[in-house]
Amino acid sequence: MPPIILMNDPRVVDIPVHDCGEALVDLRNLPFVDVDDRLADPAGAYAQLREGVAWRLARAARLLPEGLRLLITEGYRPLELQIKYFDAYAAELRRAHPDWSDDHLHRQTSRSLSPPEVGPHVAGAAVDITLCTTTGAELDLGTPVNASPEESDGACYTENERISDAARRNRRTLNAALSTAGLVNYPTEWWHWSYGDRYWALATDAPTAHYGPVAYRV
């Protein structure tokens, strides 16, 4: 497997953004996905996503085998929340590894959380997503959504082989639908998929990203 390019890599950070100005849409109003409320906020920001990403999810939903649906746990994430998450994870790693340099700490934090200044969720371009049945039962994809490398012993990495055969099949089903619809995966998180952000631009050789940080207003 080739080395994983992390979100803090200059090849990602240096990609220019020409924001197309596309609106956020509320996924809870769309019939082709289910939206979980485990990360719900009072304003409903978690359920927002850029329109172009949402319609690519619609295509992915049509590609799933009968009886399965896409289950969204989080879309848009306000900048202040991304900063909070990033700083908290960095502090956790610092406590465990006080000898790490600041640069290494930043890189290791970027395995699971994007630096706020380049965050796909902050742009409304990324979605954390898994699979469920039409009756709402969540499928096994090897780890819980948002499991860190430490708590999952690396099983959160998309290509990790230390998961069950059933979980591996479910990941392949999810990957096939979303990649065919034009989204790209962040390889350290099987559940994180995006379109139009800097990481997508790097993965697809696009000259610019379509979406930059956006503010959500109720």
C-alpha positions in Angstrom: 0.0 0.0 0.0 1.5 3.4 -0.9 2.2 5.9 1.9 -0.9 7.8 3.1 -0.9 11.5 2.4 -2.2 13.2 5.5 -4.3 16.4 5.7 -1.4 18.5 6.9 0.8 17.6 3.9 1.9 20.7 2.0 0.5 19.0 -1.2 -2.9 19.3 0.4 -2.5 22.6 2.2 -1.1 24.4 -0.9 -4.0 23.6 -3.2 -5.9 26.8 -4.1 -9.6 27.2 -3.3 -11.9 28.8 -5.8 -15.2 28.5 -3.8 -18.1 28.1 -6.2 -20.5 29.7 -3.6 -22.8 26.6 -3.6 -25.3 26.5 -0.7 -25.5 24.1 2.1 -28.5 21.8 2.1 -30.1 19.9 5.0 -29.7 16.2 4.5 -32.6 15.5 6.9 -34.9 16.8 4.1 -33.6 14.3 1.5 -35.2 10.9 1.1 -32.1 8.9 -0.1 -30.1 8.9 3.2 -30.7 8.4 6.9 -29.2 11.0 9.3 -28.1 9.8 12.7 -28.4 12.2 15.6 -25.4 11.0 17.7 -23.6 14.3 16.9 -26.6 16.5 16.6 -26.3 20.1 17.6 -29.2 22.5 18.4 -28.8 24.4 15.2 -28.7 21.3 13.0 -25.3 22.2 11.5 -24.2 18.6 11.6 -26.8 17.7 9.0 -25.7 20.3 6.4 -23.7 19.6 3.3 -22.9 21.4 0.1 -25.5 20.7 -2.6 -23.1 19.1 -5.0 -21.9 16.6 -2.4 -25.4 15.8 -1.4 -26.4 14.9 -4.9 -23.4 12.7 -5.3 -24.7 10.9 -2.2 -28.0 10.4 -4.0 -26.2 8.7 -6.8 -24.2 6.5 -4.3 -27.5 5.5 -2.6 -28.9 4.2 -5.8 -25.8 2.0 -6.3 -26.2 0.2 -3.0 -27.5 -3.4 -2.9 -31.2 -3.8 -2.1 -31.9 -3.5 1.6 -29.1 -1.1 2.4 -29.0 2.6 3.0 -26.4 5.3 3.6 -26.3 6.4 7.3 -24.8 9.9 7.9 -23.4 10.7 11.3 -21.9 14.2 10.5 -21.6 16.6 7.6 -20.7 20.2 8.1 -18.7 21.1 11.1 -18.3 24.8 12.3 -14.7 26.0 12.4 -14.8 26.5 16.2 -15.8 22.9 16.7 -13.1 21.7 14.4 -10.5 23.7 16.4 -11.9 22.2 19.6 -11.7 18.6 18.3 -8.2 19.1 16.9 -6.8 20.7 20.0 -8.3 18.1 22.3 -6.9 15.2 20.3 -3.5 16.9 20.1 -3.5 17.4 23.9 -4.4 13.7 24.4 -1.5 12.7 22.2 0.8 15.1 23.9 0.0 13.6 27.3 0.8 10.1 25.9 4.0 11.2 24.1 5.5 14.2 25.8 8.8 13.7 23.8 7.2 14.3 20.4 8.2 17.5 18.6 5.5 20.0 17.7 5.8 19.0 14.0 5.4 15.3 14.7 2.5 16.0 17.1 0.7 18.0 14.4 1.3 15.2 11.8 0.0 12.5 14.2 -3.0 14.6 15.1 -3.8 15.0 11.4 -4.2 11.2 11.0 -7.7 11.5 12.6 -8.5 15.2 12.5 -7.9 17.7 9.8 -6.1 20.9 10.7 -8.8 23.4 11.0 -7.5 25.6 8.2 -7.9 22.9 5.6 -10.8 20.9 7.2 -13.2 19.4 4.6 -16.0 19.3 7.2 -15.5 23.0 7.7 -16.1 23.5 4.0 -19.3 21.4 4.0 -17.5 19.1 1.6 -17.0 16.0 3.8 -19.4 13.5 5.3 -18.9 10.8 7.9 -20.9 7.9 6.7 -21.7 4.2 7.2 -24.3 1.7 6.2 -27.5 0.6 7.7 -30.4 -1.7 6.7 -33.8 -0.3 5.6 -35.0 -1.0 9.2 -32.2 1.2 10.6 -29.8 -1.5 11.9 -26.2 -0.2 11.6 -23.8 -2.7 9.8 -20.5 -3.8 11.2 -17.6 -2.0 9.3 -14.9 -3.0 11.7 -14.9 -0.1 14.2 -17.3 2.6 15.4 -17.4 5.8 13.3 -14.8 8.2 14.6 -12.6 5.6 16.3 -9.1 6.8 16.7 -6.0 4.8 15.6 -5.1 4.4 19.2 -8.4 3.0 20.4 -9.0 0.8 17.3 -5.4 -0.4 17.1 -5.3 1.0 13.5 -8.5 -0.8 12.4 -10.0 2.6 11.5 -7.6 2.7 8.5 -9.7 1.9 5.4 -7.4 -0.8 4.2 -6.7 -2.4 7.5 -6.8 -6.2 7.3 -7.4 -6.9 11.0 -11.1 -6.8 10.7 -13.7 -9.5 10.1 -14.6 -10.7 6.6 -18.1 -9.3 7.1 -16.8 -5.9 8.0 -14.4 -6.0 5.0 -17.2 -6.8 2.7 -19.3 -4.0 4.1 -16.4 -1.5 3.6 -16.1 -2.6 0.0 -19.8 -2.1 -0.6 -19.6 1.4 0.9 -16.4 2.2 -1.0 -17.7 1.1 -4.3 -20.9 3.2 -4.1 -19.2 6.4 -2.9 -16.1 6.2 -5.2 -18.3 5.5 -8.2 -20.3 8.6 -7.3 -17.2 10.8 -7.3 -16.3 11.0 -3.6 -12.8 10.3 -2.2 -11.9 8.6 1.1 -9.4 9.8 3.7 -7.5 6.5 4.1 -7.0 6.8 7.9 -10.8 6.9 8.4 -13.0 4.4 6.5 -16.1 6.5 7.2 -14.7 9.9 6.0 -15.6 10.8 2.4 -15.5 14.1 0.6 -16.0 15.9 -2.7 -14.7 19.4 -3.8 -12.3 20.0 -1.0 -8.5 20.2 -1.1 -8.0 16.5 -0.4 -10.4 15.6 -3.2 -8.5 17.9 -5.5 -5.2 16.2 -4.7 -6.7 12.7 -5.1 -8.3 13.6 -8.5 -5.6 15.9 -9.9 -8.0 18.8 -9.9 -6.2 22.2 -10.2 -8.3 23.8 -7.4 -10.8 22.9 -4.7 -14.4 23.9 -5.2 -15.3 24.5 -1.6 -13.6 26.4 1.2 -14.6 27.2 4.8 -18.2 28.3 4.9 -20.4 29.7 7.7 -23.7 28.1 8.5 -26.5 30.4 9.5 -29.9 29.2 10.6 
